[in-house]
Amino acid sequence: MKFIKIIIILIALFVIGSFVLPTDYTVSRSIVINGDRSQVHEFVGDLDKWPAWSPWEKADSSIIVYPGDSSSGMG
């Protein structure tokens, strides 16, 4: 009987705790790049060059990027 009471108390604490915790959160990541803006833009502005710097490409090798006809600039 004690075991069931402990389980019920733990479930109640879990449910009450879920109402107290914040409903949204933010995850961010930043890095300082020591380079000229034009050099940085050359990599981040061209979809063909994304695999060279994208952390997601290194984390998941199954990602395939199809840049289309124009891989940089508008459009």
C-alpha positions as CSV (number, residue, x, y, z in Angstrom):
1,M,0.0,0.0,0.0
2,K,2.9,2.4,0.8
3,F,4.3,1.7,-2.7
4,I,1.1,2.8,-4.4
5,K,0.9,6.0,-2.3
6,I,4.5,6.9,-3.3
7,I,3.7,6.3,-7.0
8,I,0.5,8.5,-6.7
9,I,2.5,11.2,-5.0
10,L,5.2,11.1,-7.6
11,I,2.7,11.3,-10.4
12,A,0.9,14.2,-8.7
13,L,4.2,16.1,-8.3
14,F,5.0,15.5,-12.0
15,V,1.6,16.8,-13.1
16,I,1.8,19.8,-10.8
17,G,5.3,20.5,-11.8
18,S,4.3,20.5,-15.5
19,F,2.0,23.4,-14.8
20,V,4.6,25.4,-13.0
21,L,7.3,25.1,-15.7
22,P,7.5,27.7,-18.5
23,T,5.6,26.8,-21.7
24,D,8.2,28.0,-24.1
25,Y,11.9,28.1,-24.4
26,T,14.6,29.5,-26.6
27,V,17.7,27.7,-27.9
28,S,20.4,29.8,-29.5
29,R,24.0,29.4,-30.6
30,S,26.4,32.1,-31.6
31,I,30.0,32.4,-32.8
32,V,32.3,35.3,-33.5
33,I,33.8,35.1,-36.9
34,N,37.0,37.0,-37.4
35,G,36.7,37.8,-41.1
36,D,35.6,40.3,-43.6
37,R,31.8,40.6,-44.3
38,S,32.3,39.9,-47.9
39,Q,34.2,36.6,-47.2
40,V,31.6,35.5,-44.7
41,H,28.7,36.4,-47.0
42,E,30.4,34.4,-49.8
43,F,29.8,31.2,-47.7
44,V,26.4,31.8,-46.1
45,G,24.9,33.4,-49.1
46,D,25.5,30.5,-51.5
47,L,23.6,27.3,-51.0
48,D,26.3,25.3,-52.8
49,K,28.8,26.3,-50.0
50,W,26.5,25.4,-47.1
51,P,28.0,22.0,-46.5
52,A,31.4,23.6,-45.7
53,W,30.1,25.4,-42.6
54,S,26.6,24.1,-41.6
55,P,26.6,22.2,-38.3
56,W,23.5,20.3,-39.4
57,E,25.4,18.8,-42.4
58,K,28.0,17.4,-40.1
59,A,25.4,16.1,-37.6
60,D,23.2,14.3,-40.2
61,S,25.0,13.0,-43.2
62,S,21.6,12.2,-44.9
63,I,20.8,15.9,-45.5
64,I,20.6,16.7,-49.2
65,V,20.4,20.3,-50.3
66,Y,19.0,21.0,-53.8
67,P,19.8,24.7,-54.5
68,G,18.0,24.9,-57.8
69,D,19.0,27.0,-60.8
70,S,20.3,30.0,-58.7
71,S,22.2,29.0,-55.5
72,S,23.1,32.6,-54.5
73,G,21.6,36.0,-54.5
74,M,17.9,36.8,-54.6
75,G,15.4,34.2,-55.9
